[in-house]
Amino acid sequence: MNVLVIGGAGYIGSHVVKELMKNGHTVTVFDNLSSGLRQNLFPKNTFIYGNILIPEDLDAAFSRGFDAFIHLAAFKAAGESMVVPEKYSVNNLTGTINIMNAAMKHCCKRMVFSSSAAVYGEVQYLPIDEKHPQDPENYYGFTKLNIEKIMAWYDKIKGLKFAALRYFNAAGYDVDGFPCGLEQNPANLLPVIMETACGMREKMSVFGTDYDTRDGTCIRDYVHVSDLASAHVKALEHITRTNTSLTVNLGSEVGVSVKEMLETARKITGKPIPADFVGRREGDPANLVATSAFAKKTLGWEARFSDIETLISSTWNAYLKNGKCK
C-alpha cells in the first residue's frame, strides 16, 4: 500500500515507518519537525514538510493519492495538558479534524490512529481491557477519547475505516540502532531517567510515593516502540482485509513501578541517577496495566521487546549513540 504517515519523523512515527518499509509498503512522511527530526527520516521515503493546522498543507499532501494514512501528530504530555488545555484542543482536536477532512476529500478512507490508555482514567479493574469504563483524568486523554468518537461518526457517515490503537506507555528504541533520534523536551519517565543519567538534568522527580501500589509509586505498562510499530502495520492490514474498524489495547501486560524502572536503570547504566521524591502530579492514575488479549486474537500481535531490560538498554544505547552520555 501507499501510506502517508503524519508525524513520521517523530519518535514513534519513525519506528512505524521502518516497520511499514520492512513489510513492503511505500511510505511518505508528513511532519512539521516541531518535535520530529530529520535525523529520523529514511532517504528512500518522500518527505513533505507541512502542518496539520494548515488545511492547505494537508490538501496538497493527500492530493498525491494514498491508500491509507497513519496519524501520530498529537501532543502527548498528560501533565502539560492540565496546564494549557487550549494547546491540546487546537493541535489534537482541530488538527485531527483537519487531517480527516482532507483524507475524506481525496477518498483516503483507511486510518490508523495512535490513541492512548489515558482514555480510561482511574482503574476500575485490572487488567484493563477495551470494555473498561472510559473517564479520562487528564485533558490529553479527553482529546484522544473524543477523537475516537469522531472517527466512529466518520465511519458511519463517510465510510472511514479506522484502527484506534490504545497505547499504554511507549518506551525503548529500535534494537538495531536506527531510528535513534532522541525525543525533544521529553516528559515520559524513561527519557527523563536517561537525561538524568547523562547529566543533562541535575536530578529528576518521582511524583507520588503514597499510591496504593507495591512500593507506593505509580505502576505503568511499558510497551516497546518497535512492538507498537508492528501493531500499526498489522492493524492497517486488518482493516484493509476486513473493511471493518477496530479499537485495541497495546501493552506488555506487565506492570513496572517508577521505583523499579529507576533502580533497574541505575544497574544497567552504572549511573547514580539522583531523584527527589515529591508529591503527586495531577491527573496520574495509580496503576495502568493492560490486557492485550484482543490484539493477540484479532491481529496476531504480541509484545516481543517489552521486557524492562530491553526497554532500558535500547534507550541507553540511543543516548550513547547520540553522544549525550559517556
TIDREN-999912 format. One record per residue (C-alpha): residue in three letters; x, y, z. Coordinates in Angstrom, 3 decimals. Each point is the difference from the previous one (the first is absolute). Example, Ala and Ser with C-alpha at 12.3 -4.5 7.8 and 13.67 -1.06 7.14 Angstrom:
2
ALA, 12.300, -4.500, 7.800;
SER, 1.370, 3.440, -0.660;
END
This chain:
326
MET, 0.000, 0.000, 0.000;
ASN, 0.908, 3.640, -0.454;
VAL, -0.129, 1.450, 3.533;
LEU, 0.229, 3.572, 1.319;
VAL, 1.492, 0.105, 3.506;
ILE, -0.874, 3.260, 1.715;
GLY, 2.574, 0.629, 2.716;
GLY, 2.325, -2.521, -1.641;
ALA, 3.198, 1.819, 1.033;
GLY, -0.866, -0.334, 3.665;
TYR, 0.976, -2.581, 2.571;
ILE, -2.803, -2.513, -0.569;
GLY, -0.663, 1.095, -3.569;
SER, 3.508, -0.781, -1.226;
HIS, -0.198, -3.508, 1.427;
VAL, -3.381, -0.471, -1.708;
VAL, 1.542, 1.131, -3.298;
LYS, 2.765, -2.575, 0.374;
GLU, -2.504, -2.786, 0.660;
LEU, -2.150, 1.009, -2.988;
MET, 3.058, -0.108, -2.246;
LYS, 1.000, -3.421, 1.357;
ASN, -3.434, -1.247, -1.016;
GLY, 0.236, 1.322, -3.559;
HIS, -2.129, 3.128, 0.257;
THR, 0.822, 3.314, -1.687;
VAL, 0.276, 2.832, 2.528;
THR, -0.276, 3.783, -0.154;
VAL, 0.712, 1.959, 3.182;
PHE, -1.896, 3.212, 0.855;
ASP, 1.459, 1.953, 2.928;
ASN, 0.592, 3.584, 1.116;
LEU, 3.137, -1.021, 1.940;
SER, -1.190, 1.755, 3.155;
SER, 0.935, -3.122, 1.927;
GLY, 0.939, -2.359, -2.832;
LEU, 3.548, -0.081, -1.344;
ARG, 1.555, -0.135, -3.447;
GLN, 2.393, -2.468, 1.613;
ASN, -2.901, -2.481, 0.160;
LEU, -0.854, 0.171, -3.710;
PHE, 0.842, -2.841, -2.359;
PRO, 1.570, 1.166, -3.302;
LYS, -2.226, -2.208, -2.169;
ASN, -3.233, 1.576, 1.309;
THR, -1.623, 3.162, -1.326;
PHE, -0.100, 2.730, 2.645;
ILE, -2.633, 2.755, 0.058;
TYR, 0.585, 2.908, 2.349;
GLY, -3.446, 1.072, 1.163;
ASN, -2.208, 0.948, 2.921;
ILE, -3.243, -1.732, 1.003;
LEU, -1.398, 3.396, 1.047;
ILE, 0.278, 1.261, -3.588;
PRO, -2.742, -1.709, -2.059;
GLU, 1.713, 0.973, -3.260;
ASP, 3.100, -1.989, 1.017;
LEU, -2.108, -3.087, 0.608;
ASP, -2.007, 0.452, -3.185;
ALA, 3.199, 0.171, -2.041;
ALA, 1.359, -3.109, 1.709;
PHE, -3.109, -2.154, -0.402;
SER, -0.404, 1.136, -3.608;
ARG, 2.997, -2.219, -0.818;
GLY, -2.215, -3.038, 0.524;
PHE, 0.363, -2.434, 2.896;
ASP, -1.591, -3.308, 0.916;
ALA, 0.172, 0.727, 3.726;
PHE, 1.374, 2.378, 2.595;
ILE, 1.394, -0.321, 3.501;
HIS, -0.441, 2.890, 2.429;
LEU, 2.672, 0.474, 2.685;
ALA, 0.118, 3.789, 0.188;
ALA, -1.642, 0.677, 3.366;
PHE, 1.461, 1.716, 3.038;
LYS, 0.307, -2.586, 2.759;
ALA, 1.183, 1.418, 3.342;
ALA, -2.795, -0.756, 2.456;
GLY, 1.265, 2.420, 2.629;
GLU, 0.356, 2.860, -2.470;
SER, -3.527, -0.608, -1.294;
MET, -1.343, 0.886, 3.444;
VAL, 1.812, 3.353, -0.092;
VAL, -0.543, 1.101, -3.607;
PRO, -3.066, -1.900, -1.269;
GLU, -0.456, 2.522, -2.801;
LYS, 3.251, -1.223, -1.587;
TYR, -1.365, -3.550, -0.035;
SER, -3.404, 1.116, -1.263;
VAL, 1.487, 1.698, -3.025;
ASN, 2.620, -2.588, -0.951;
ASN, -1.625, -3.277, 0.998;
LEU, -3.657, 0.737, -0.759;
THR, 0.075, 2.621, -2.743;
GLY, 3.104, -1.503, -1.587;
THR, -1.542, -3.464, -0.171;
ILE, -3.238, 1.311, -1.489;
ASN, 2.052, 1.812, -2.637;
ILE, 1.812, -3.243, -0.828;
MET, -3.210, -2.019, -0.258;
ASN, -1.748, 2.596, -2.150;
ALA, 2.916, 0.128, -2.446;
ALA, 0.108, -3.795, -0.113;
MET, -3.728, -0.244, -0.715;
LYS, 0.261, 2.633, -2.729;
HIS, 2.567, -2.154, -1.788;
CYS, -1.757, -3.335, 0.714;
CYS, 2.671, -1.333, 2.334;
LYS, -2.205, -2.032, 2.329;
ARG, 2.367, -2.179, 2.024;
MET, 1.385, 1.549, 3.177;
VAL, 2.211, -1.251, 2.824;
PHE, -0.071, 2.279, 3.034;
SER, 2.311, 0.079, 2.989;
SER, -2.439, 0.133, 2.876;
SER, 0.918, -0.522, 3.643;
ALA, -0.744, -1.869, 3.199;
ALA, -0.617, 3.476, 1.413;
VAL, -3.578, -0.367, -1.284;
TYR, -0.720, -2.318, 2.949;
GLY, 0.852, 2.189, 2.977;
GLU, -0.113, -1.475, 3.497;
VAL, 0.096, -3.770, -0.040;
GLN, -3.224, -1.837, 0.800;
TYR, 1.548, -3.444, -0.484;
LEU, 3.230, -1.589, -1.175;
PRO, 1.191, -0.885, -2.514;
ILE, -1.646, 2.677, -2.124;
ASP, -1.836, -1.244, -3.082;
GLU, -1.723, 1.925, -2.781;
LYS, -3.357, -0.102, 1.829;
HIS, 1.370, 1.747, 3.094;
PRO, -1.900, 3.236, 0.850;
GLN, 1.457, 3.022, -1.767;
ASP, 0.271, 3.046, 2.250;
PRO, 3.291, 1.841, -0.636;
GLU, 1.761, 1.647, 2.916;
ASN, 1.961, 2.421, -2.158;
TYR, -0.820, 2.187, -2.967;
TYR, 2.380, -1.873, -2.283;
GLY, -2.065, -3.146, 0.557;
PHE, -3.181, 1.984, -0.641;
THR, 1.305, 1.053, -3.422;
LYS, 0.872, -3.588, -0.930;
LEU, -3.386, -1.333, 1.085;
ASN, -1.874, 2.653, -1.929;
ILE, 2.056, -0.638, -3.129;
GLU, -1.047, -3.648, 0.262;
LYS, -3.626, 1.140, 0.131;
ILE, 0.476, 2.250, -3.035;
MET, 1.554, -2.873, -1.949;
ALA, -2.978, -2.207, 0.852;
TRP, -2.357, 2.632, -1.435;
TYR, 2.112, 0.331, -3.147;
ASP, -0.221, -3.772, -0.342;
LYS, -3.810, 0.173, 0.143;
ILE, -0.367, 3.042, -2.243;
LYS, 3.010, -0.025, -2.335;
GLY, 1.085, -3.641, -0.089;
LEU, 3.344, 0.605, 1.746;
LYS, 1.503, -3.238, 1.317;
PHE, 2.315, 0.598, 2.940;
ALA, 2.167, -1.751, 2.541;
ALA, 0.223, 1.780, 3.351;
LEU, 3.079, -1.330, 1.776;
ARG, -0.139, 0.685, 3.718;
TYR, 3.647, 0.086, 0.954;
PHE, 1.056, -0.496, 3.527;
ASN, 3.457, 1.509, 0.679;
ALA, 2.222, 0.101, -3.077;
ALA, 3.691, -0.427, 0.779;
GLY, 3.282, -1.313, -1.379;
TYR, 1.770, 0.437, -3.338;
ASP, 0.609, -2.211, -3.010;
VAL, 2.261, -2.857, 1.055;
ASP, 1.929, 0.271, -3.293;
GLY, 0.921, 3.607, 0.788;
PHE, -2.062, 1.989, -2.535;
PRO, -2.069, 2.096, 0.253;
CYS, 1.592, 1.458, 3.092;
GLY, -0.870, 3.706, 0.000;
LEU, -0.679, 1.052, 3.567;
GLU, -3.293, 1.497, 1.077;
GLN, 0.076, 3.766, 0.448;
ASN, -0.912, 1.260, 3.490;
PRO, -1.270, -3.422, 1.104;
ALA, -2.514, -0.320, 2.809;
ASN, -0.220, -3.805, 0.148;
LEU, 1.784, -1.895, 2.741;
LEU, 2.706, -1.943, -1.822;
PRO, 1.509, 2.883, -2.027;
VAL, -0.090, 2.147, 3.146;
ILE, 1.953, -2.740, 1.783;
MET, 2.489, -0.119, -2.891;
GLU, 0.477, 3.771, -0.041;
THR, 0.730, -0.114, 3.723;
ALA, 2.416, -2.887, -0.456;
CYS, 1.834, 2.027, -2.649;
GLY, 0.192, 3.141, 2.112;
MET, -2.344, 1.920, -2.315;
ARG, -2.180, 0.446, 3.086;
GLU, 1.477, 0.516, 3.448;
LYS, -2.673, -2.278, 1.462;
MET, -3.453, -1.316, -0.773;
SER, -3.269, -0.049, 1.925;
VAL, -2.073, -3.021, 0.965;
PHE, -3.572, 1.210, 0.300;
GLY, -1.798, -1.690, 2.872;
THR, 1.168, -2.694, 2.407;
ASP, -3.302, -0.672, 1.785;
TYR, -2.003, -1.727, -2.741;
ASP, -1.709, -3.286, 0.798;
THR, 2.650, -2.015, -1.840;
ARG, 2.708, -2.454, 1.072;
ASP, 2.610, 2.720, 0.605;
GLY, -2.153, 3.142, 0.130;
THR, 0.935, 1.286, -3.458;
CYS, -2.110, -0.108, -3.145;
ILE, -0.065, -3.232, -1.989;
ARG, -0.125, 0.081, -3.775;
ASP, -0.062, -2.503, -2.840;
TYR, 2.987, 0.817, -2.234;
VAL, -0.100, -1.194, -3.601;
HIS, 3.030, 0.165, -2.271;
VAL, -0.291, 2.420, -2.893;
SER, 0.922, -2.711, -2.515;
ASP, -2.865, -2.123, 1.330;
LEU, -2.311, 2.972, -0.483;
ALA, 1.298, 0.440, -3.533;
SER, -0.791, -3.591, -0.931;
ALA, -3.531, 0.455, 1.338;
HIS, -0.560, 2.971, -2.316;
VAL, 0.835, -2.093, -3.034;
LYS, -2.107, -2.950, 1.159;
ALA, -2.935, 2.318, 0.763;
LEU, 0.226, 1.683, -3.400;
GLU, 0.053, -3.341, -1.759;
HIS, -2.928, -1.204, 2.127;
ILE, -2.325, 2.900, -0.768;
THR, 0.954, -0.242, -3.678;
ARG, -0.732, -3.722, -0.127;
THR, -3.245, 0.078, 2.018;
ASN, -1.285, 3.500, -0.822;
THR, -0.940, 0.421, 3.657;
SER, 1.160, 2.437, 2.660;
LEU, 1.879, -1.119, 3.092;
THR, 0.910, 1.210, 3.488;
VAL, 2.696, -1.892, 1.903;
ASN, 2.255, 0.307, 3.022;
LEU, 3.744, -0.281, -0.520;
GLY, 1.959, -0.838, 3.115;
SER, 2.560, -2.447, 1.315;
GLU, -2.444, -1.251, 2.668;
VAL, 2.756, 0.521, 2.606;
GLY, -0.079, 2.838, 2.520;
VAL, 3.230, 1.796, 0.920;
SER, 0.145, 2.597, 2.771;
VAL, 1.901, 3.273, -0.202;
LYS, 2.395, -1.210, 2.700;
GLU, 0.589, -3.279, -1.838;
MET, 0.767, 1.820, -3.250;
LEU, 2.363, 2.361, 1.803;
GLU, 1.874, -2.749, 1.870;
THR, 0.375, -2.177, -3.106;
ALA, 1.275, 3.000, -1.971;
ARG, 2.608, 0.642, 2.680;
LYS, 1.226, -3.579, -0.354;
ILE, 0.103, 0.008, -3.833;
THR, 1.589, 3.429, -0.407;
GLY, 2.279, -0.129, 3.020;
LYS, -1.048, 3.570, 0.775;
PRO, -1.339, 1.289, 3.357;
ILE, -3.010, 1.818, -1.567;
PRO, -0.899, 2.444, 2.805;
ALA, -3.736, 0.182, 0.709;
ASP, -2.227, 2.044, 2.296;
PHE, -3.200, -1.583, 1.258;
VAL, -2.718, 2.652, -0.135;
GLY, -3.781, 0.288, 0.147;
ARG, -2.441, -1.464, -2.458;
ARG, -0.534, 1.561, -3.416;
GLU, -3.572, 0.898, -0.934;
GLY, -1.619, -2.458, -2.402;
ASP, 2.229, -3.026, 0.715;
PRO, -1.889, -3.267, 0.677;
ALA, 1.715, -2.391, 2.412;
ASN, 0.062, -3.101, -2.164;
LEU, -0.436, -0.591, -3.735;
VAL, 0.632, -3.505, -1.297;
ALA, -1.556, -1.413, -3.150;
THR, -1.295, -3.210, -1.297;
SER, 0.912, -0.235, -3.684;
ALA, -2.000, -3.193, -0.519;
PHE, -2.217, 1.620, -2.636;
ALA, 3.003, 1.244, -1.991;
LYS, 1.516, -3.482, 0.155;
LYS, -3.229, -1.633, -1.153;
THR, -0.901, 2.523, -2.694;
LEU, 3.393, 1.095, -1.332;
GLY, 2.258, -2.851, 1.013;
TRP, 2.056, 2.592, 1.859;
GLU, 2.039, -0.380, 3.146;
ALA, 2.749, 1.959, 1.701;
ARG, 3.465, -1.397, -0.811;
PHE, 2.381, 2.691, 1.244;
SER, -1.870, 1.412, 3.007;
ASP, 1.920, -1.505, 2.911;
ILE, 1.479, 2.617, 2.320;
GLU, 3.612, -0.832, -0.866;
THR, -0.515, 0.452, -3.763;
LEU, -1.981, 3.188, 0.549;
ILE, 2.765, 1.555, 2.071;
SER, 3.027, -1.342, -1.875;
SER, -1.317, 1.019, -3.439;
THR, -0.752, 3.497, 1.324;
TRP, 3.424, 0.274, 1.636;
ASN, 1.623, -1.063, -3.270;
ALA, -1.889, 2.754, -1.854;
TYR, 1.305, 2.620, 2.437;
LEU, 3.532, -1.350, -0.353;
LYS, -0.280, -0.035, -3.793;
ASN, -1.093, 3.647, 0.026;
GLY, 3.026, 0.945, 2.081;
LYS, -2.060, 1.085, 2.989;
CYS, 1.747, -2.274, 2.480;
LYS, 3.392, -1.487, 0.743;
END
